Amino acid sequence: MRLIRLFLPAQGLTSEARWILFIEAALNASKVSVPFLTLYLAQCRGLSFAVAGLFLAVRGVGGLFSVFLAGAAADLWGERQVLIITIAGMSVAAVAIPHLEGIGALVAGFFILGFFINAAQPVFSSLIVRSMPAEKWMEVYAAEYWALNVGFAVTAIAGGQIAAWNYSALFYIEAAATLVSLFLVLWKIPAQPSRVKIAHLGDWAWQSLLHKAHRGLGKISLAARDKLAVALISSVFLFSLSLSQMTSTLPLDMEILGYGPDEYGNAIFWNGVMLALFQLFTGNVLRKQSRVKTLAVAALVAALGYMLLAFTATGIWFILLCITIWTLGEMLEAPMRNVLVSSLAQPGSRGRYMGLLSAALTTGYCFGPLAGGWVLQLFGREALWLGTGVLCLAAVVIRLAIAGSVNRRLA
């Protein structure tokens, strides 16, 4: 436990919450294939940049389905049971990818991989708050975002070295590392009784699961009637479209510039390091700042980083500078958007608003790679990064336009 306390410096977390966050970070660190999927598809499978982006979009669609279903399944059978299924599914899907032949089989494999990878996230979030009082939830979620990025930093540096050696090994090592997280779940997360009796499983269970998922979608549609919230969350969708390029088209762009997968891994490792070092401190810094204007500044800073990248031809230092700039925008964006969307909702409806926010983020990460791969192939890298910056500038315009209305709502 001393090691866990060093790993998670946030104060006030229970032992159970620390272990859950540690397991979540370990699981995120095991996903060594994720930043290198486009390179794998382009170099090992011989697919074009646009088609590689389409495969990442398919993976995102799988994740979009699982985001809605995993929470309902956890309510029905318990979080621990669902985690065991999803983590085991991640391991099996990762092993299968290198052995799939034909476009149809590979599409199905990427859909299933995305389904299991994304399914764990809402279940972990449910587990974390179960062991903490409500007044500690902000601290817990800040620690969760920090832990996830620590895991991402490990993924970037390790995955780059593995990909430079053998792309197929990415999936085998990911599967083995995922099983370590599965062991930790079995060891450290207490068993929970199922919410339904075994005798009543079967058609009834699946009907209940689908009913809960349908009810969840209905709740999100209620939040979608709030025009102010929709405008704000639309700007978050544009921001996520831009941010998704870091793990989809940036590796392809760096390949065009003559860099290997290990150098790409080192570059995005810097993104994870920055978030791991400084994200925990942003809450105190931003507490008294204007919320909407802070989000506008975040998108403006990110736009600068993306658009500068359009003008680079050589020099890894310049790529690192651009990543540093848009990471600063990400650090400002992540904590503030959750607080602001939650604040716009009336008591009793915050879950609906946060659900709509999660759907927007997942959709952005789903279609961002598809659009980015298409632009890179047809129009080139300059159009890709200038267009990515324009998306962030559009988010700036939306946020400044609604700033007055949001402030009046909050007042």
C-alpha positions, 0 to 999 in steps of 0.5 A: 500500500505504501507503493500505491500511496506514492503512485497516487499522491491525492489525499483523502482516498480510501484504500479501495479507491487507491487500488481501483485507480492503480488497477485502472492505470495498469490497465491503461498502461497495458493498451500498448497497441492503441497509439500505433493502430494506424501504423500497424494497419498502414505498414503491416496490412498495407491499408491507405491512411483513409482506410486506416482511419475508417478502422479506428472509427469502427473501433470507436463505434464499438466503444460507443455501444459499450459505454451505454451497455456496460453501466447497465450490466454493472447495475444488473450483475455487479461491477466486479463481474463485468470488469472480469468479463470485459478485461478478459475480452480485451485480452482475447480480442488483442491476441486475435487481431494479428491472426485475422484475415480479410477486411470483414474479419478485421473490421469485426475484430476492431469493433470487438476490441473497441467494445471491450476496451471502452466498456471498462471505463464507466464500470471503474468510475462507478466503483471509485465513487462507491467507496468515497463520500460525495464531497470527495468525488471531485478529488477522486475524478481528478486523481482518476484522470491523472492515473489514466495519463500515467498509464498512457505515458507508459503505453507511449514509451513501451509501445514505441519500442515494441512497434519498432521491433515487431508490430504483431508483438504489440497485441501479444504483449497487450494481452499478457499485460491485460491479464495482470490487471485481471489478476489485480481485479480478482485479488483486490476488488471484493466479490459482489452479490449479483443483483439478480437471481441465477434462476431468473437470468436468460431472456429476462436478464437480457431484456432488463439490460436492454431496458436499462440501456434504452432508459439511459439513452432516453435520459440523454435525450432529455439533456439534449433539449437544453440548447445551452448545454448542447451548444457547450457540449458541441464545442467539446465534440469539436475539441475531441475531434482535434485531440483524437488526431494525436493517436490516429493521424500524428503517427502517420504524419511522423512516418511521412516526415521520416520518423519511426514508431519509437520516435512517435512513442517518445513524442506522445510520451511527453504528453502523458508526462506533462499531464501526470506532472501537472494535472493534479494542480490545475484544480486549485489554479482554475478554481476562481477563473471564469469557467467558459472563458477558461474553456475558450482559452483552452481551445485557443491554445490547442488550436495554436499547437495544431496549426503550428504543426502544419509548418514543420518539416524537420526537427523532433523538437518542434513536434514536441513544442507543438505537443506541449502547446496543445497538451496545455490546452488539454489540461485546461479543458479536461477538469473545467468541462466536467465542472461546467456541464455539471453546473448547468444541470439542476439537481437530479439531472446531472447524470443526464448531462454528464451522459451527453458529455461522455457520448460527445467525447466518445463520438469525437474519438470515433469519427476524428480518426476517420476524418483525419485519415481522409484529409491526410491522404487526399489533401496532405499534412498541412491541410490536416493540421490547419483544419484541426486547428480550425475545429478548435477555433470553432469551439472558441467561437461557440464558447465565447458566444454562449459565455453570457448566457452560461454566466446568467444561468450559473448566477 
